[in-house]
Every structure is written in C-alpha cells, then in structure tokens.
Amino acid sequence: MYISKIHIKGFRNFKDQEVTFNDGANVIIGHNNAGKTNLIRALALVIDCQGTKRLDVDDFYKNINLSEVKVNPPSITVSLSICQSEDEDLNSDDLVTVSNWLTKLDPPYEALLTYGFFLPEKEIENYKRSLEDVTDLKKAWQIIKHDFIRLYVYKIFGGIPNLLNIADSESLQKFDFQFLDAIRDVERDMFSGRNTLLKEVLNFFMDYEVKNDHAKTIEEKNTEIKQKKRNFSDQAERLLEQLQLRMVEGKKQILSYAEETGASFNRANPDFEGNLSDVEIFSALRLIVEYGTGIRIPATHNGLGYNNLIFMSLLLAKMQVNSDGGYLGSNAKVFPILAIEEPEAHLHPAMQYKFLKFLRDNKDVRQKVRQVFVTTHSTQITSAVSLDEIVCLDYDGNNLTVGYPGKAFPENEQGRKAKAYVQRFLDATKSDMLFAKSVLLVEGIAEQLLLSTLAKYIGKSLEDNHVAVINVGGRYFDYFLCLFDTLNLNTIPKKIACLTDRDPERKDKSNGSSKYTKCYPLEYDQDTVRYAYKNNATEKIEQYQSHPNIRFFSQDNAKGKTFEYDLALHNPSSLLLLTDSLSNKEEVKELMESFNAEGLSIQDFLQKLRTSTENTRIKDGITNSAWSDDDKKIAAIASRYLNSVGKGENALELAYSLEENLKQEQKQPFVVPSYIQEAIEWICQ
C-alpha cells in the first residue's frame, strides 16, 4: 500500500488543496514559504503516533474574512487516501492494517484516514455569541486564541468521515513515520549509547548473525542468544568483583564520612553493588569514525553533512528494527515512511546525489522504507530524479497551486517526445527553472550570458525579481511550455518569456526548391516573384499574445534577424561591441567609425567591406533595397558584425565589457534592443 493522496483544508497556507503522491519517492519543491514543511506536518498529524496532535490558533488558514470567522469556528481537516500498490501481496499485513478504514473493496482497494481539529458542537453557540459584536478580524482571532482554542479537540477517523468512526490506535501504531527536519542536533540524537536511537539499533543488531541465520529455528536462535547473554553476565560479574576489590580501602574512607555526617543513623550504612548486562554497557559506547589510515576520531568531530548521513543510516536501521515481526512481535510496524526536510542543508552536490541513490536503494532494493518524502531547494536533487517524482508547490500569498511536471505533458507521441527531451535537459543548472519565480527561455548561450547585464541597462534586476534565464539550445520552446501552460492541468504557474530569433528565410521558387535558407533582412520580401519568404517568430508571437502567463518576443519583423544582429542594429557605432575574440574586428571598427561620417555616400561606405562572397551578397542586398541610406549602413554593420561573432567566447567578453562600462562615471551609451527591453519589463512586472 501507499499514500496516494492528501487533502488539506484550513491548515496554515492550505485553504482547500489536494496533493497526489507516488508509490515511492516524492520530491516536493517550491519557493520559500510555499508550504513544503506544512505539507509534511499535515502528513504527520495523521500518521505520526509520536508527534503532537494538538494545534494552535496560528495553525489555522487565516486568509478569510470576518464574516466567515463569525459564522463558523475555524477548523482543520487532513485526509489521507491509502491505496493498494501494484505488486502488493493481498495476504500481507497491509490490507489487515487498513481493513477498518476501507472506502473501496474491489482491487485496487482504497482506505481513508481523516484528522480533524475542531470546536465541539456544544461550544459553538457560545462561540457565535462571543464574536457577534466583533468588528475587527484581528480581535476575532484574539478571542479564539484566549477563549476557545483550549476547548478544541482532535480526532482521527477511519473510513468515510461522515460515519465518524474513530480510527483504532492499534492500527495507527502500524505506521512508522520518521521525520528529519532541516534543523536537527545529530550529536544529541545519535552519538552516545545512552541515546535511545543508538541503543535500540545496537540492541537489535547484537548477535545479528544468529538472528539472521535462516537455517536455525526461532527456539534455537533464542537459546543461543540467551547463552551469549549469560556468558557476558558471568564475565561482567568477575569485572565487578575486581572493581570491588580495588575499592575496599576507598570505600572505608567514603563510609567514614557517612558516619560523621549521620548518614549511617539506625545502622543504615551506604554500600556499593551492581550488575552489568550487555544492554546496560551501551551507555559506555560512543560512535567513532575510523579512516583508511587507521586514525580514529569521535563522530562529533566530523562535519555536519557527514554526520547527517550517518544519522540517516542509523534511522533507517531503526526503521528495520521497528518493522521486524520476529523481534517485536505484534508491536512491529507495517508501513515505514521517511520524510526529510532540505537534505542539502549540510550536503555538497555529490553527496546529495549519493544520498538520493541511497534512499532509492532502501526503497526499491532493500525495502527498508515504503514511501519517501523529501522537501528541497536543491537543483542537484531535482536534476537527479524523474519528472514523475516531483511535486511543485507555488503560493502567491493568497492561492496555493500544485504542479506535477511528470503529468503536464500531453498523452500523445509529441507529448512523450517533449517529456523525454525535458527530462534529459534538466541538469543542475537548468532545473533552476522549477524554483524561480519566473523564467526567460532563450535560444542560445549568448542571450543566457548577457541578459542579466542588459537588464541593468534598463534599470531592472533579474536577480531581484527571481528570474531564471534558461538556454534551451535552439527553438525547443514548445517542449518546456508544456510544464508551465496554465491553460492545462498539472502545470506550474510561472510567467514565461520566450526570446526567439526572427531568422528570416527564403526559398527559390524558380528551380522548384523545397528548402528554405537564411537570408538578411535587407533581402526579405525583395523579390516575391522568385522567392517565397518566411520568418520563425510571427506565428508564436500571435499564438501567445493573450496567453495568461506565456509571451513570445522577437526582433522587428522587417529589420530584425538574430540576437547578435540586433545588438549591432541598435548600436551601430558602439565600440563596446568590439571584443577581442571578434574576427574581422578592424573591418567592423572602420564601418562603425564611418557610420557618422558626414557626406559619406552609401557607395563609398560599401567600399570599406573587404572582398568576400558573403560581403558581395550584402552589397547586392543593399543595392536592391529601397531602405534609406542610414538604414542600409546600419544593416551592413549588423550583418558584418553577425558574421564575425563567435558565440560563447564573444558573449563572455561582451558581458565583461558592458559590466565595466556600468562602473564608469562617464558611461558609453548602449541601447538594449527593443524586443529584449519589452521582454524584461514584462517578466519583471
């Protein structure tokens, strides 16, 4: 069996929300205060038998108006749906555990547990009278806190909630819910044998070679273990006798003080005796770490991350103890669940990946844990799990939404292709799109490296607005938009801006060609008799122009081409563009310096282009164009600049150049292309 669904109503930032889970690992992500910890806490309210069930007034969902509070006392309901696993043996203890809570008998069976925190019926009339004349919401909550919260009760019901059947404690005890919060004192919790956790684990695994010997009967195992205990006690007794002999004279001295103080009144003389069992000696043990060099150090001297991994391994060992029917009999747990909050808090990236593999092995192979819940901000962890294992929470202060990346893709061939592409794509850098407030999707590395700097030139900060810039490596936007399109179910509600290049193209109709090839803006729509033309942005811009959370932005329809082309188009005389890695640097520089030269004709300007096949094409395009001379000169500079750029290295150098320019008291002017400015302003709204 597994927990398939939780329905939370009125708890913290959950007004009325349902979250579905996987039979296995569930990685819960979201921005700070999205509700990740609240979700785990809600789980614990139902199945953590060791945790507190009473709540406080601050645990209620408070984004409600005064009239609602006055009419109905606030309440909290958490329902867990428990379903049959695919490979579950119906003869196992699972079905027996939930048999009294079943809501569906036919396979796969379903059961329901419901936690309720509410004001008893007999107190409601008094509650309404007390709030009848209240006109301030804050005052209403104060009255609830001071006069009524102590009267609230909690119940856990099994089966159909309306029947009000109280879930039996014995069955609830079969759940083993272990929660590791982000702030934990692992030294206190495990490093001494005096601690319950370590003591229980050591007690179970003592004589494990005997307990795990399947060739022996239970009676033979018990007999052998009892003999080992007797042998230990006999040896311990001899040790205590030696201690007594070493203390003879010292004891006389101690007892003399007792006589002098009157402690031996009425012949009551203090003395020392005792015995030592194998269990009691645990208090003398401490956890140490031995390195390959032979050096031994106390575990308390390790780093927090290392010790957290040790602690988790001990906890899993304890869960094995708890579920062993041969050891605990009818007290054994049936359904072990592990919940871990922000494991990355103390683990470096490689350790995070290893930790996740460790959890998977314990669920899938060793079967020590039946279901795992992990809350995280780590892109390392999200990049290492499948999309199907991720649950994404988003809370805007009013509404909480839940996204399931694995379910966001259409159930068709294109959807399966998109899902496979995104799954391969999400490395530790690119999975940042799942955590950011909003996302700028771009085609290449140049935009990715430069957009943050360009935003500063228009007085915006992508970092302050929590915008992630993600390079999708081409025109693969549709694959990623499946994750965020709020018009569909299971998607993640974020603002998405897509920057796509116009990339105008033409096809020669005269020779029957079916292939489009790239062309310059100067050539676009110049010879409609011979060529068919198209660009790669108009359709997408129109498709998403009124979409609730997605927009496409691109260069000017007539004069735009690519990102690099547009940088030069808007800055035809800016020497900031002339980076060291720019090929034909001197030629481009001469063109830029000639742009503002008075009286320079377009023919003389074109003479500055060196002889090449591509430059001849640029000249022919200008000759046949009806554009103004200034527009022709700008187009020539932009075309030559585009053909001289090496993508990655040039973008790095340009980003540095632009950043340094921002630091100068007398900054050189630099114009951000209009489509980029529009995209940044929209995404930062």
C-alpha positions in Angstrom: 0.0 0.0 0.0 1.0 3.6 -0.3 -0.3 7.1 0.5 -1.8 8.2 -2.9 -3.3 11.5 -1.9 -3.6 14.1 0.8 -6.5 16.6 1.1 -5.7 19.5 3.4 -8.4 22.0 4.4 -7.9 25.1 6.7 -4.3 24.3 7.7 -1.7 27.1 7.6 -1.4 28.2 3.9 -3.6 25.3 2.6 -7.1 26.6 2.2 -8.6 23.6 0.5 -6.0 21.7 -1.5 -5.4 18.2 -2.7 -1.9 16.8 -3.4 -1.3 13.4 -5.1 1.8 11.2 -4.4 3.8 8.4 -6.0 4.3 4.9 -4.6 8.0 5.5 -3.8 9.9 8.8 -3.8 8.2 12.2 -3.7 10.4 15.2 -4.1 8.5 18.3 -3.0 9.8 21.6 -4.3 8.8 25.3 -4.3 10.0 28.7 -3.2 10.4 29.7 0.4 7.1 29.7 2.3 5.3 27.8 -0.5 4.1 25.2 2.0 6.5 22.3 1.7 7.1 21.9 5.5 3.3 22.5 6.1 2.6 19.5 3.8 4.9 17.2 5.7 3.5 18.5 9.0 0.0 17.7 7.7 1.1 14.1 6.9 2.4 13.8 10.4 -0.8 14.9 12.0 -2.5 11.8 10.7 0.2 9.1 10.9 2.9 10.2 13.3 2.0 8.5 16.5 4.9 10.1 18.4 4.1 13.7 17.3 1.8 16.1 18.9 -1.7 16.3 17.5 -2.9 19.5 19.2 -2.6 22.6 17.3 -2.6 26.4 17.9 -4.5 29.3 16.6 -1.6 30.1 14.2 -2.1 26.7 12.5 -5.4 27.8 11.0 -5.7 29.2 7.5 -6.2 32.9 8.1 -6.8 34.4 4.7 -10.5 34.5 5.3 -12.9 37.4 6.1 -14.5 38.3 9.4 -18.0 37.1 8.4 -16.7 33.6 7.8 -15.0 33.5 11.2 -18.1 34.7 13.0 -20.4 32.2 11.3 -18.2 29.1 11.6 -15.4 28.3 14.0 -12.2 27.7 12.1 -11.3 24.0 11.7 -8.6 21.9 10.2 -9.2 18.7 8.2 -6.4 16.5 6.8 -7.4 13.3 4.8 -5.0 10.6 3.6 -6.1 8.3 0.9 -4.3 4.9 1.1 -4.2 2.7 -2.0 -3.1 -0.8 -2.9 0.3 -0.9 -4.6 0.7 -2.6 -8.0 2.8 -5.5 -6.8 1.2 -5.8 -3.3 0.5 -9.2 -1.9 -3.1 -9.2 -0.5 -2.0 -11.8 2.1 0.4 -9.2 3.6 -0.3 -7.2 6.7 -1.1 -4.1 4.6 -4.7 -4.9 4.0 -5.2 -6.1 7.6 -3.9 -2.7 8.8 -6.3 -0.6 6.8 -9.3 -3.1 6.7 -11.4 -1.0 9.1 -10.9 2.2 7.0 -11.7 0.8 3.5 -13.8 3.0 1.2 -13.4 0.8 -1.8 -13.2 -3.0 -1.5 -12.5 -4.0 -5.1 -8.8 -4.2 -6.2 -7.1 -1.9 -6.0 -8.6 -1.2 -2.6 -8.7 2.3 -1.1 -8.8 3.4 2.5 -9.2 6.8 4.1 -7.8 8.4 7.3 -9.1 11.8 8.4 -7.6 14.0 11.0 -9.9 16.7 12.3 -9.2 19.6 14.7 -12.4 21.4 15.6 -14.6 23.1 18.2 -17.1 20.6 19.8 -20.7 21.2 18.8 -21.8 22.1 22.4 -19.4 25.1 22.3 -20.5 26.6 19.0 -23.4 28.7 20.3 -21.2 30.3 22.9 -18.6 30.9 20.2 -21.1 32.7 18.0 -22.3 34.9 20.9 -18.7 35.9 21.8 -18.0 37.1 18.2 -21.4 38.5 17.5 -20.4 42.2 18.1 -16.8 41.9 16.9 -16.0 44.2 14.0 -12.2 43.6 13.7 -10.7 40.4 12.3 -7.6 40.7 14.4 -9.8 40.9 17.5 -11.7 37.8 16.4 -8.6 35.8 16.2 -7.5 37.0 19.7 -10.8 35.8 21.2 -10.4 32.4 19.5 -6.8 32.2 20.9 -7.7 33.3 24.5 -11.2 31.8 25.0 -11.7 28.9 22.6 -8.5 27.2 21.4 -8.2 25.3 24.7 -11.7 23.8 24.0 -10.7 22.4 20.6 -10.4 18.7 20.2 -8.8 16.5 17.6 -10.0 13.1 16.3 -8.7 10.7 13.7 -11.5 9.0 11.8 -11.2 5.8 9.6 -13.2 5.2 6.5 -16.0 7.5 5.3 -15.6 10.7 7.5 -19.4 11.2 7.8 -19.7 8.0 9.8 -17.4 9.4 12.5 -15.7 6.0 13.1 -12.7 6.7 15.3 -9.5 5.0 13.8 -8.3 2.4 16.3 -5.0 3.3 17.9 -3.5 -0.2 17.4 -3.8 0.1 13.6 -2.4 3.6 13.6 0.6 2.4 15.5 1.5 0.2 12.5 2.7 3.4 10.7 6.3 4.2 11.3 6.6 7.9 10.3 10.2 9.3 10.7 10.7 12.9 10.1 14.1 14.6 9.9 13.7 18.4 9.9 16.2 20.8 8.4 17.5 22.0 11.8 18.5 18.9 13.8 21.0 18.1 16.5 22.6 14.9 15.3 25.1 14.8 18.1 22.4 14.8 20.7 20.3 12.3 18.7 22.8 9.5 18.0 26.4 9.7 19.1 26.2 8.2 22.5 25.0 4.7 23.5 22.9 6.4 26.2 20.7 7.7 23.4 17.5 5.8 22.7 18.1 5.7 18.9 21.6 4.2 19.0 20.7 1.9 21.9 17.7 0.4 20.1 19.7 -0.1 17.0 22.6 -1.8 18.8 20.2 -4.0 20.8 18.5 -5.2 17.7 21.7 -5.9 15.7 23.6 -7.5 18.5 24.0 -11.2 17.7 22.6 -10.4 14.2 24.5 -13.4 12.7 22.3 -15.6 14.9 19.1 -13.7 14.4 19.5 -13.7 10.6 20.5 -17.4 10.4 17.6 -18.9 8.4 18.9 -22.4 9.0 18.0 -22.2 12.7 14.6 -22.4 14.3 13.4 -19.5 16.5 13.9 -21.7 19.5 17.5 -22.4 18.6 18.2 -18.7 18.0 16.7 -17.7 21.4 18.6 -20.5 23.2 21.9 -19.4 21.6 21.3 -15.7 22.3 20.4 -16.4 25.9 23.6 -18.4 26.4 25.6 -15.5 25.0 23.9 -13.1 27.5 24.7 -15.5 30.4 28.3 -15.7 29.3 28.5 -11.9 29.1 26.9 -11.6 32.6 29.4 -14.1 34.1 32.3 -12.1 32.7 30.8 -8.8 33.8 30.4 -10.2 37.3 34.1 -11.0 37.5 34.9 -7.5 36.4 32.6 -6.0 39.1 34.3 -8.2 41.7 37.7 -6.7 40.6 36.2 -3.2 41.0 35.0 -4.1 44.5 38.5 -5.3 45.5 40.1 -2.1 44.2 37.6 -0.1 46.2 38.0 -1.8 49.6 40.1 0.9 51.3 38.5 3.7 49.3 35.0 2.6 50.4 36.1 2.6 54.0 37.1 6.2 53.7 33.8 7.1 51.9 31.8 5.4 54.6 33.7 7.2 57.4 32.3 10.4 56.0 28.8 8.9 56.1 29.2 8.1 59.8 30.4 11.6 60.6 27.5 13.2 58.8 25.0 10.9 60.4 24.1 9.1 57.2 24.6 5.7 59.0 21.9 6.5 61.5 20.0 3.5 62.7 22.7 1.2 61.3 21.9 2.2 57.8 25.3 2.0 56.1 25.7 3.0 52.5 27.5 0.5 50.3 28.0 -0.3 46.6 26.8 -3.2 44.5 25.5 -3.8 41.0 25.5 -6.0 37.9 26.2 -5.3 34.2 24.2 -6.6 31.3 25.0 -6.4 27.6 22.3 -3.8 27.2 23.5 -1.6 30.1 27.0 -1.4 28.7 25.7 0.5 25.7 26.0 3.6 27.8 29.7 3.2 27.6 29.8 3.2 23.8 30.2 6.1 21.5 30.2 6.4 17.8 33.7 6.8 16.2 34.9 7.0 12.6 37.9 5.0 11.5 39.7 6.2 8.4 41.7 4.1 6.0 44.9 5.4 7.6 43.9 3.8 10.8 43.2 7.1 12.6 40.1 7.0 14.8 38.2 10.1 15.8 34.8 10.7 17.6 32.0 11.2 15.2 31.3 14.5 16.9 34.5 15.8 15.3 33.1 15.3 11.8 31.3 17.8 9.6 27.6 18.2 9.8 27.0 16.7 6.4 28.9 13.5 7.1 27.2 13.1 10.4 23.8 13.7 8.9 24.4 10.8 6.5 25.4 8.6 9.4 22.3 9.6 11.3 20.1 8.8 8.4 21.7 5.4 8.1 21.0 4.8 11.8 17.5 5.9 11.4 16.9 3.5 8.5 18.4 0.8 10.7 15.9 1.7 13.4 13.1 1.5 10.9 14.2 -2.0 10.1 14.1 -2.8 13.8 10.6 -1.3 14.1 9.3 -3.5 11.2 10.8 -6.8 12.3 7.9 -9.0 13.4 10.2 -11.7 14.7 11.8 -9.2 17.1 8.8 -7.0 18.1 6.0 -9.5 17.5 2.6 -7.8 17.2 4.3 -4.4 18.0 6.1 -4.4 14.7 5.4 -1.6 12.2 3.9 -2.4 8.9 4.3 0.8 6.9 7.7 2.7 7.3 7.7 6.2 5.9 10.7 8.5 5.8 10.2 12.3 5.5 13.3 14.5 5.2 13.4 18.3 5.0 16.1 20.0 2.9 18.8 17.3 2.9 21.0 19.7 1.0 21.4 21.9 4.1 24.6 20.0 5.1 25.5 18.1 1.9 27.6 19.1 -1.0 26.3 18.4 -4.5 28.0 15.0 -5.0 26.8 13.9 -1.6 23.2 15.0 -2.5 23.3 12.7 -5.5 24.7 9.8 -3.4 22.1 10.4 -0.7 19.2 10.2 -3.2 20.6 7.0 -4.6 20.8 5.7 -1.1 17.1 6.4 -0.5 16.1 4.8 -3.8 18.1 1.6 -2.9 16.5 1.4 0.5 13.0 1.7 -1.1 13.4 -0.3 -4.2 16.1 -2.9 -3.3 16.4 -3.3 0.4 12.8 -2.3 1.1 13.5 -0.7 4.5 11.3 2.3 3.6 8.0 2.0 1.8 7.5 5.7 0.9 9.8 8.7 0.9 9.0 12.4 1.1 11.8 14.9 0.5 11.4 18.7 0.6 14.2 20.6 -1.2 15.5 23.7 -2.8 18.4 21.8 -4.4 18.7 21.8 -8.2 21.1 18.9 -7.7 18.4 16.7 -6.3 15.7 17.7 -8.8 18.1 17.0 -11.7 18.7 13.5 -10.3 15.1 12.5 -10.0 12.5 11.8 -12.7 9.8 14.4 -13.5 7.2 11.9 -12.2 8.7 12.1 -8.7 8.5 15.9 -8.4 5.6 17.8 -6.8 5.8 21.6 -7.2 4.1 23.9 -4.7 3.5 27.6 -5.6 2.0 30.1 -3.2 1.4 33.8 -4.1 0.2 34.8 -0.6 -3.4 34.1 -1.5 -3.6 31.0 -3.6 -1.7 27.8 -3.4 -1.3 25.7 -6.5 0.2 22.3 -7.1 2.1 21.3 -10.2 3.1 17.8 -11.3 5.8 18.2 -14.0 5.6 14.5 -15.0 1.9 14.8 -15.7 2.0 18.2 -17.5 2.7 16.7 -21.0 0.0 15.6 -23.5 -0.7 11.9 -23.7 0.4 11.6 -27.3 3.6 10.9 -29.2 4.6 14.6 -29.3 4.0 14.8 -25.5 6.1 11.8 -24.8 8.9 13.2 -27.0 8.7 16.5 -25.2 8.8 14.9 -21.8 11.8 12.7 -22.7 13.7 15.8 -24.0 13.0 17.9 -20.9 14.0 15.0 -18.6 17.3 14.7 -20.3 17.7 18.5 -20.4 17.2 19.2 -16.7 20.7 19.2 -15.3 21.6 21.0 -12.1 21.8 24.4 -13.8 18.7 24.2 -16.0 16.4 22.7 -13.3 16.6 26.2 -11.7 13.5 26.9 -13.9 11.5 24.9 -11.4 12.4 27.1 -8.5 12.5 30.6 -10.0 9.5 33.0 -9.7 9.6 33.5 -13.5 11.6 32.3 -16.4 13.2 33.7 -19.5 13.7 31.0 -22.1 16.4 31.8 -24.7 17.8 30.0 -27.8 21.5 30.2 -27.1 24.4 30.8 -24.8 24.9 34.4 -25.8 21.5 35.5 -24.6 21.9 33.5 -21.4 25.2 35.2 -20.6 24.2 38.7 -21.5 20.5 39.2 -20.4 21.3 39.9 -16.8 23.7 42.6 -17.8 21.3 44.1 -20.4 18.6 44.3 -17.8 20.8 46.6 -15.7 21.0 49.0 -18.7 17.2 49.5 -18.4 17.2 49.7 -14.7 16.0 46.2 -13.9 17.5 43.3 -12.0 16.6 39.8 -13.0 18.1 38.5 -9.7 16.0 40.8 -7.5 12.9 39.7 -9.4 13.9 36.0 -9.1 14.0 35.5 -12.9 15.9 32.4 -14.2 17.5 32.7 -17.7 17.4 29.2 -19.3 19.1 28.4 -22.6 17.0 25.7 -24.3 19.6 25.2 -27.0 17.5 26.2 -30.1 13.8 26.6 -30.9 12.7 23.9 -28.5 10.3 26.2 -26.5 7.2 24.0 -27.0 8.8 21.2 -25.0 9.2 23.4 -22.0 6.0 25.3 -22.3 4.2 22.0 -21.5 5.4 22.5 -17.9 4.1 26.0 -17.5 1.0 26.4 -19.7 -1.7 27.2 -17.0 -4.4 26.5 -19.6 -3.7 22.9 -19.0 -3.8 20.7 -15.9 -0.8 19.8 -13.6 1.3 22.7 -14.8 3.5 25.1 -12.8 2.1 28.6 -12.7 5.0 30.9 -13.6 5.4 33.8 -16.0 7.4 32.6 -19.0 9.0 34.9 -21.6 10.5 33.3 -24.7 13.1 35.2 -26.7 13.2 33.8 -30.2 15.1 35.0 -33.3 13.3 36.1 -36.4 15.8 34.3 -38.6 14.2 35.3 -41.9 14.4 32.7 -44.7 13.6 32.4 -48.3 13.0 29.6 -50.8 13.8 29.8 -54.6 10.6 29.1 -56.4 12.2 29.2 -59.9 14.1 26.0 -59.5 11.4 24.1 -57.6 13.4 24.0 -54.4 11.5 23.0 -51.3 14.2 24.1 -48.8 14.3 27.5 -47.1 17.7 29.1 -46.5 18.6 32.0 -44.2 18.6 35.5 -45.6 19.4 39.0 -44.5 16.6 41.4 -43.5 17.7 43.6 -46.5 16.8 40.6 -48.8 13.5 39.8 -47.1 10.4 40.3 -49.3 12.6 42.0 -52.0 11.8 39.6 -54.9 8.5 37.8 -54.2 8.3 36.6 -57.8 11.4 34.4 -57.5 11.4 33.7 -53.8 9.0 32.6 -51.1 9.7 34.1 -47.7 9.0 33.3 -44.0 10.3 34.0 -40.5 10.3 31.9 -37.4 8.6 34.2 -34.8 5.4 35.7 -36.1 3.3 32.6 -35.6 4.4 32.1 -32.0 4.0 35.8 -31.1 0.4 35.8 -32.3 -0.4 32.4 -30.7 0.6 33.6 -27.2 -0.1 37.4 -27.4 -3.1 37.0 -25.0 -2.0 34.0 -23.0 -2.3 34.3 -19.2 1.3 33.5 -18.4 3.4 33.0 -21.5 4.7 35.5 -24.1 7.0 35.4 -27.1 9.3 38.3 -28.0 11.4 38.7 -31.2 13.2 41.3 -33.3 11.5 43.8 -35.6 9.6 42.0 -38.4 11.3 44.0 -41.2 14.7 44.7 -39.9 15.5 42.0 -37.3 17.4 38.8 -37.6 19.2 37.4 -34.6 20.2 38.4 -31.1 23.8 39.4 -32.1 22.5 41.2 -35.3 20.1 43.3 -33.1 22.8 44.3 -30.7 24.7 45.9 -33.6 21.4 47.1 -35.2 20.7 49.2 -32.1 24.3 50.2 -31.5 25.9 50.7 -35.0 28.7 52.9 -33.7 29.3 51.4 -30.2 32.9 50.3 -29.8 31.8 48.3 -26.7 30.8 45.5 -29.2 34.3 45.1 -30.4 35.6 42.3 -28.2 39.0 40.6 -28.5 37.5 37.4 -29.9 35.6 39.2 -32.7 37.0 38.2 -36.1 37.3 41.0 -38.7 37.5 43.4 -35.8 39.3 46.1 -37.7 36.9 46.0 -40.6 33.9 46.2 -38.3 35.5 49.0 -36.4 36.1 51.0 -39.6 32.5 50.5 -40.6 31.3 51.8 -37.2 33.6 54.8 -37.2 32.4 55.6 -40.8 28.7 55.5 -39.9 28.6 59.0 -38.6 31.0 60.5 -41.1 29.4 63.5 -42.8 28.9 63.3 -46.6 29.9 59.7 -46.9 27.8 58.1 -49.6 26.4 54.6 -49.4 28.7 53.6 -52.3 31.8 54.9 -50.5 30.6 53.2 -47.3 30.3 49.9 -49.0 33.8 50.1 -50.4 35.0 49.6 -46.8 33.7 46.0 -46.9 36.5 43.7 -47.9 36.1 41.3 -50.8 34.3 38.1 -49.9 31.3 36.0 -51.1 29.2 37.0 -48.1 30.1 40.7 -48.4 29.1 40.6 -52.1 25.7 39.3 -51.1 25.4 42.1 -48.5 26.2 44.7 -51.2 23.7 43.2 -53.6 21.0 43.2 -51.0 21.7 46.9 -50.2 21.7 47.8 -53.9 18.3 46.2 -54.5 16.8 47.6 -51.3 14.5 50.6 -51.0 15.7 51.4 -47.5 17.2 54.8 -46.5 21.0 55.1 -46.7 21.3 55.2 -42.9 19.3 52.0 -42.6 21.4 50.4 -45.3 24.6 51.4 -43.5 23.2 50.0 -40.2 22.2 46.8 -41.9 25.7 46.4 -43.4 27.3 46.9 -39.9 24.9 44.4 -38.3 25.4 41.8 -41.0 29.2 42.1 -40.8 29.1 42.0 -37.0 26.9 38.9 -37.0 29.3 37.1 -39.4 32.3 37.9 -37.2 30.9 36.7 -33.8 32.0 33.5 -32.1 29.0 32.8 -29.8 30.2 31.8 -26.4 33.6 33.5 -26.0 32.4 36.7 -27.6 29.3 36.8 -25.2 31.6 36.4 -22.2 33.8 39.2 -23.3 30.9 41.4 -24.2 29.3 40.8 -20.8 32.5 41.9 -19.1 32.8 44.9 -21.3 29.3 46.0 -20.6 29.6 45.4 -16.9 32.8 47.5 -16.7 31.1 50.3 -18.6 28.3 50.4 -16.0 31.0 51.1 -13.4 32.4 54.1 -15.2 31.4 57.6 -14.1 31.2 58.6 -17.8 29.4 55.6 -19.3 29.4 55.0 -23.0 25.8 54.9 -24.3 24.4 51.4 -25.1 20.9 50.7 -26.4 19.2 47.5 -25.4 17.3 46.0 -28.3 13.6 46.9 -28.1 12.3 43.3 -28.0 14.7 42.4 -25.1 13.6 45.5 -23.2 9.9 44.6 -23.7 10.6 41.0 -22.5 12.5 42.1 -19.4 9.9 44.7 -18.4 7.0 42.2 -18.9 8.7 39.4 -16.9 9.6 41.8 -14.1 6.1 43.2 -13.7 
